Amino acid sequence: MKARAGGVVVALLCLPGALPAAPPIPAERLTKETYISPDGAFTLALPPLAGPGSKIEERRVGPAAYGVFLDDETGVVYYVLRSDNSAAKATLEQMTSGIRTEGPVREKKRIRNGGREEVRIAAISETQAGLVVATSLFLQGAAAYEVTAGVTARHGEPEPELIERAGKNLEAFLKGLKIKEQETPP
């Protein structure tokens, strides 16, 4: 599902396999514990990933959007997508107004997290069976961020438990995201 508002793309349920992979991330920007974005706009404490099938990849989603996508062989997915919002100047309300709690979207709520306002969404993937994602959408400076954690059902795990588990993973993932303060243009 994708919502588009004012030139900012909100790629809900945009999964790692949906985009072509970029070259390997340079060692000076990726350690066992930390990832640094190409422009230094954010750093990320890496979440726990299981097994040798784990992947961490950077993807360019469009001319003004890029992200880092992480997944493992147990069906756990994480990503941070950063879009340039300087031209569109879309508000959080404009970015999320088309997202309704129907179909795959199970929850949508506005919250304050520290000093910023976020829209939190829980949804069922329409492209990967058993995958539930929890997403935080927010603005920081001239950028729009979409931060997502997804989990795959274990042997008949009920949907409410999946939503709760994805939400907890999202909270932990957000704690590891550090965004560099940007100067406000004159």
C-alpha positions in Angstrom: 0.0 0.0 0.0 1.4 3.4 -0.8 0.0 6.8 0.1 1.3 9.9 -1.8 0.9 13.5 -0.5 2.6 16.6 -1.7 5.4 14.7 -3.4 6.4 12.8 -0.3 6.0 9.0 -0.7 4.9 7.0 2.3 5.8 3.5 1.4 3.8 1.5 3.9 4.6 -2.2 3.7 7.5 -1.5 1.3 9.5 -4.7 1.8 13.2 -5.4 1.2 12.5 -7.5 -1.8 10.4 -4.9 -3.6 13.4 -2.7 -4.7 16.7 -3.4 -6.4 19.6 -3.7 -4.0 22.4 -1.1 -3.8 26.1 -1.9 -3.6 27.5 -3.2 -0.2 27.5 -0.6 2.6 31.1 0.6 3.2 32.7 -0.7 6.4 33.2 2.8 7.8 29.3 3.2 7.9 28.4 -0.3 9.1 29.7 -2.0 12.1 28.3 -5.0 14.1 26.4 -2.5 16.2 25.7 0.6 14.1 24.7 1.9 10.7 25.3 5.4 9.5 23.2 6.8 6.5 25.1 7.9 3.4 24.7 11.6 4.1 25.2 11.2 7.9 21.6 12.4 8.5 20.9 9.5 10.9 22.6 6.6 12.8 20.9 3.5 13.8 21.7 0.9 16.5 21.3 -2.4 14.7 18.4 -4.5 16.0 18.9 -8.2 16.7 18.7 -10.3 13.5 18.9 -14.1 13.5 21.0 -16.4 11.4 23.3 -16.3 8.5 20.5 -15.3 6.2 20.3 -11.8 7.7 20.6 -8.9 5.3 21.3 -5.1 5.7 20.9 -3.2 2.5 20.6 0.4 1.4 18.0 1.3 -1.2 17.3 4.4 -3.2 13.5 4.6 -3.5 13.4 7.7 -5.7 15.4 10.8 -6.4 14.7 12.3 -3.0 14.2 9.1 -0.8 16.5 6.4 0.4 16.5 3.9 3.2 18.2 1.0 5.0 16.4 -2.3 5.0 17.1 -5.2 7.4 15.7 -8.6 7.5 16.4 -12.1 8.6 15.4 -15.7 7.8 12.9 -15.8 10.7 10.6 -13.2 9.0 11.7 -10.2 11.0 11.9 -7.0 9.0 13.1 -3.5 9.9 13.6 -0.3 7.8 14.1 3.4 8.0 13.0 5.4 4.9 14.1 9.0 4.7 12.5 11.4 2.1 13.4 15.0 1.3 10.3 17.0 2.2 11.9 20.5 1.6 10.2 21.1 -1.8 6.8 19.5 -0.9 6.6 20.9 2.7 3.9 18.3 3.4 2.6 18.2 6.9 2.2 15.0 8.8 -1.6 15.4 8.4 -1.3 15.7 4.6 1.1 12.7 4.5 -1.3 10.4 6.4 -4.8 11.7 5.6 -5.3 8.9 3.0 -4.5 6.1 5.4 -7.7 4.6 6.8 -8.1 1.9 9.4 -9.7 -0.5 6.9 -8.4 -3.4 4.7 -4.8 -4.2 5.8 -4.5 -1.2 8.2 -5.6 -2.3 11.6 -4.6 0.7 13.8 -3.8 4.4 13.2 -3.1 6.8 16.0 -1.3 10.1 16.6 1.2 10.2 19.5 3.8 12.5 21.0 7.2 10.7 21.3 9.5 13.0 23.2 9.3 16.3 21.4 7.9 15.1 18.1 4.5 14.2 16.8 4.1 10.8 15.1 1.5 8.8 13.4 1.7 5.1 14.3 0.2 2.5 12.1 -0.2 -1.3 12.4 -1.0 -3.2 9.2 -1.1 -6.6 7.7 1.1 -7.1 4.6 -0.8 -7.6 1.4 2.3 -9.0 -0.3 3.9 -11.3 2.3 1.6 -13.9 4.0 1.7 -13.7 7.8 3.7 -10.5 8.0 2.4 -7.7 10.4 4.2 -4.3 10.5 4.2 -1.4 12.9 5.2 1.9 11.4 6.0 5.4 12.8 5.7 8.3 10.4 7.1 11.7 11.4 8.8 14.9 10.2 12.2 16.0 11.4 13.6 19.2 9.9 13.1 19.1 6.1 12.8 15.3 6.1 10.0 12.8 6.4 10.7 9.5 8.1 9.0 6.2 7.9 10.4 3.7 10.5 9.0 0.2 10.4 9.4 -3.1 12.3 7.7 -6.2 11.0 7.2 -9.7 12.3 5.9 -13.0 10.8 3.4 -15.2 12.4 4.6 -18.2 14.3 2.4 -21.4 14.2 -1.1 -19.9 14.4 -0.1 -16.8 16.4 -3.2 -14.6 16.6 -3.3 -11.2 14.9 -3.5 -9.1 18.1 -0.3 -10.8 19.5 1.5 -10.1 16.2 0.5 -6.4 16.3 1.7 -6.2 19.9 5.0 -7.9 19.0 5.6 -5.7 16.0 4.8 -2.6 18.1 7.3 -3.6 20.8 10.0 -4.2 18.1 9.2 -0.8 16.6 9.6 0.9 20.0 13.0 -0.7 20.5 14.1 0.1 16.9 13.1 3.8 17.3 15.2 4.0 20.5 18.2 3.1 18.4 17.5 5.8 15.8 19.5 9.0 16.2 18.8 11.9 13.8 21.3 14.6 13.3 20.0 18.0 14.0 19.6 20.1 10.8 20.1 23.8 10.6 17.0 25.7 9.9 17.4 27.5 6.6 17.1 31.4 6.8 
